[in-house]
């Protein structure tokens, strides 16, 4: 029998993706997923666009592309990001990836060796944590507060780990905590990275899904020193199955990033990239984002309202956007047991310890997704959550 | 400025992909590419199929999928491979990947640590060699003869490298040498892997492009011990831009392989996978393969005929299929200089040293691709090759 590498011996599949598989049963109320709202997908637009592409020049959509991505899409993303978020300068390169996770994977490939350390928020997105772990990196978690990472703990972590190569943050509507890193803290994160000569990996798949409050500029907008890798994605504003995302990387590492992409999968599907390009060309993407924000605003409001009504024992920081709400159970409730009882009642949530660096540590949080379930499911699911809470 | 990891400090982009970028100039005769013949792409079929998918159930093509791949496609590939090539048993799992290179990448992730050794054919496909190098692995090359790897050298290499984790082979119409590993040698490769307790990574993107001679069963058909990972692809029989390939992996490592896929890019594009699935459902894939073989047969014959006519000084083993011909220059011709002079005459070929483990070693081969250029380009390009040869 084959021996696995040390890196993979202790790897476990993503709990959320495993739960997602288990909840393909349509009778289950899925608060466990991480999919954007399907009613927000521009289906008719994608249908029209792909028909046009395959009518006009099918060969161009089916031949090999270059590893950096489809140039018209790269140019479009560059212009759009600059205008919309003031992200990117002449010292940066936009590279297209097959989904956002690939940015985390490639960044880890090019900046770390086995045994190096990555500083991350705790809790944080399990998909990224697993990508880091899969390269043999150690994770050091920094507690997340209602306005993002605790900055003192961050500096201590960086100082205590001279082999730390980058700080990983999801600045907007963080997964799973739903919190947003304040502008003051963003400046502090950048200053610490600069002081200790390490990189910042800024993962921003949810930034366009703000439903209330003021936009906070990206850490990348501070990047005079070429130390921030910014990851954006079309998974949440167009659709995730299409697998198109992008990285904005300092020119100094753009060559290595491109090689990382090349050895991963050569290039992202050309038809996929062309669909996104034409979507920009033929439709108003900013207007679409405004529309889907209305959907998310309604869903967040509904879930918070129902939590307050049916589960007043649960504490949470109200998210200002994104897909997730991080719910703290009362102390008398055993989190794992609660999740099990919910599954018996056909409600799936993600146990909070899935998002902790050391999964064996006690954790009395659960992650709730409000973007996938219908309004009826949100109401029924939270009602059942309240009923089960009363059993303790 | 950010420091790259040791693994990436010395990495160079794939010479062939760089050349491909340079030769986007349509006036260049491109013998340097690795694309299948575009006239073989089933464009009308893909157009019809994607319209159907996006008409009937667009959401299903746009939501997240599972990491292992779209189940109907996995089942279809499993059945088709069993019937067509007797590949796969109940002890194997089919996993969909985003192109064939991803199988090499994930296999390296899960079976090796930095500093481990991979035994490969020499010359071999630069894309795979770079994928191995990018994980910090050492490459040990085994010379390729007209019937594939030298088996004595292979056993010596495995014996001399106790940290070797797998043997990498392209058994059919090898890239770049065009040679096919004989049945006797396939059995010997398997026996050596078994004897020394290491894996075989059998990369077979070209197997369906046989234009003459008898099919040779895959090494995977011998795999009673669960030590062979088989990689197949739709890049050469459908189209490469769609980025759909597959791995047949022993069940014992299927879980780790799935995690490797998950941390790489979560899953392969769903629309892409559905297109391939429907292609099988609605069309006769085996008949399509027979048709494209005719195209390849004609192209190989034409290139060989013109080489014999214009460049009798060049020696080569006539490929029985695939995309490539490995041409040995006469001793009085400096290979690098010859490639440069060809570029000046607007003919692009790949310098042979790109495919050698140690690129600084002398090499008087060039790789010629016959699938991409038109018949006229093959005739003109080989004529120019002959003219430039006369300059020495």
Interface residues (C-beta under 8 A of the other chain):
Chain A: X1 X2 X3 X4 X5 X6 X7 X8 X11 X12 X13 X14 X17 X20 X21 X33 X34 X35 X38 X41 X43 X44 X46 X47 X50 X51 X54 X55 X58 X59 X61 X62 X63 X64 X65 X66 X67 X97 X98 X99 X101 X102 X105 X109 X110 X111 X112 X113 X114 X116 X127 X130 X131 X134 X136 X165 X199 X226 X227 X239 X240 X241 X242 X243 X250 X252 X253 X255 X256 X258 X259 X260 X262 X263 X264 X265 X266 X267 X268 X269 X270 X271 X272
Chain B: X1 X2 X3 X4 X5 X6 X7 X8 X11 X12 X13 X14 X17 X20 X21 X33 X34 X35 X38 X41 X43 X44 X46 X47 X50 X51 X54 X55 X58 X59 X61 X62 X63 X64 X65 X66 X67 X97 X98 X99 X101 X102 X105 X109 X110 X111 X112 X113 X114 X116 X127 X130 X131 X134 X136 X165 X199 X226 X227 X239 X240 X241 X242 X243 X250 X252 X253 X255 X256 X258 X259 X260 X262 X263 X264 X265 X266 X267 X268 X269 X270 X271 X272
